[in-house]
Amino acid sequence: MFLGRVVGELNATLKHPALLGRRLLWVERVDPAGGSLGRRTLAVDTVDAGVGDPVLVVDEGNGAAQVLRAPRGPVRTVIVGVLDTVDLEPDPSTGTARRGAA
């Protein structure tokens, strides 16, 4: 599972049958503060996310199959949530809570 930001859509005329009727979005991995980690992944959208949205992504085949309620197939990466905020445990060096930008 990882945090990401939707950076684009993928439109395909031909798709594997398991992808028919599903929206495909490009997601860039981000750190909890919202900074880019420089890696992009294609994911199936299950929450109606849009470009610019901070998202929570499952990146594991069995988890994807459970979210999609389908037998295991060609899908590994699925957007499962649109984030409002990311709250972190207090920083031990300062004792203050850190808050990431979502």
C-alpha positions as CSV (number, residue, x, y, z in Angstrom):
1,M,0.0,0.0,0.0
2,F,1.3,3.5,-0.8
3,L,0.3,7.2,-0.9
4,G,0.1,8.8,-4.3
5,R,-1.3,11.7,-6.3
6,V,-3.3,11.2,-9.5
7,V,-1.3,12.8,-12.4
8,G,-3.3,11.6,-15.4
9,E,-5.7,9.3,-17.1
10,L,-5.1,6.5,-19.6
11,N,-7.6,5.9,-22.4
12,A,-7.4,2.6,-24.2
13,T,-9.6,1.5,-27.1
14,L,-8.7,-2.2,-26.5
15,K,-8.5,-3.6,-23.0
16,H,-8.2,-7.0,-21.3
17,P,-11.8,-8.2,-20.4
18,A,-11.0,-7.7,-16.7
19,L,-10.5,-4.0,-17.3
20,L,-13.6,-3.3,-19.3
21,G,-15.7,-0.5,-17.8
22,R,-12.9,0.4,-15.4
23,R,-11.0,3.7,-15.3
24,L,-7.2,3.7,-15.5
25,L,-5.3,6.5,-13.8
26,W,-1.6,7.4,-13.6
27,V,-0.5,7.7,-10.0
28,E,2.7,9.2,-8.8
29,R,4.1,7.9,-5.4
30,V,4.4,10.6,-2.8
31,D,5.8,10.8,0.7
32,P,3.5,11.7,3.7
33,A,4.2,15.4,3.2
34,G,3.0,15.2,-0.5
35,G,6.5,15.3,-2.0
36,S,7.1,13.3,-5.2
37,L,9.1,10.1,-4.9
38,G,9.5,10.1,-8.7
39,R,7.8,6.8,-9.6
40,R,4.6,6.5,-11.5
41,T,2.2,3.6,-11.7
42,L,-0.9,2.7,-13.6
43,A,-3.9,1.9,-11.3
44,V,-7.5,1.0,-11.5
45,D,-9.8,3.6,-10.0
46,T,-12.5,2.4,-7.6
47,V,-13.3,5.7,-5.8
48,D,-13.8,8.2,-8.7
49,A,-10.5,10.0,-8.1
50,G,-9.5,12.8,-10.3
51,V,-6.3,14.4,-11.5
52,G,-4.5,16.1,-8.6
53,D,-6.3,14.1,-5.9
54,P,-4.1,12.5,-3.1
55,V,-4.9,8.8,-3.0
56,L,-4.3,5.6,-1.1
57,V,-3.3,2.7,-3.4
58,V,-3.2,-1.0,-2.9
59,D,-0.3,-2.6,-4.9
60,E,-0.7,-6.3,-4.5
61,G,-2.6,-8.8,-6.6
62,N,-4.7,-10.5,-4.0
63,G,-5.7,-7.2,-2.3
64,A,-6.7,-5.8,-5.7
65,A,-8.8,-8.9,-6.4
66,Q,-10.6,-8.5,-3.1
67,V,-11.3,-4.8,-3.7
68,L,-12.6,-5.5,-7.2
69,R,-14.5,-8.6,-6.0
70,A,-13.1,-10.5,-8.9
71,P,-10.9,-13.6,-9.3
72,R,-7.2,-12.8,-9.5
73,G,-6.4,-11.5,-12.9
74,P,-4.3,-8.9,-14.6
75,V,-4.9,-6.2,-12.0
76,R,-2.4,-5.6,-9.3
77,T,-2.7,-1.8,-8.4
78,V,-6.0,-0.3,-7.3
79,I,-6.9,3.2,-5.9
80,V,-8.9,2.5,-2.7
81,G,-9.3,6.0,-1.2
82,V,-9.1,9.7,-1.7
83,L,-7.2,11.3,1.2
84,D,-8.2,14.4,3.2
85,T,-5.1,14.6,5.4
86,V,-2.2,12.4,6.5
87,D,-1.5,12.6,10.3
88,L,1.7,11.1,11.6
89,E,2.9,10.0,15.1
90,P,4.7,12.7,17.1
91,D,8.3,13.2,16.0
92,P,10.5,11.8,18.8
93,S,13.1,14.5,18.4
94,T,10.7,17.4,18.9
95,G,7.7,15.8,20.6
96,T,5.3,17.6,18.2
97,A,2.9,15.9,15.8
98,R,3.8,16.1,12.2
99,R,1.1,16.6,9.6
100,G,1.5,15.7,5.9
101,A,-0.2,17.6,3.2
102,A,-2.8,15.5,1.4
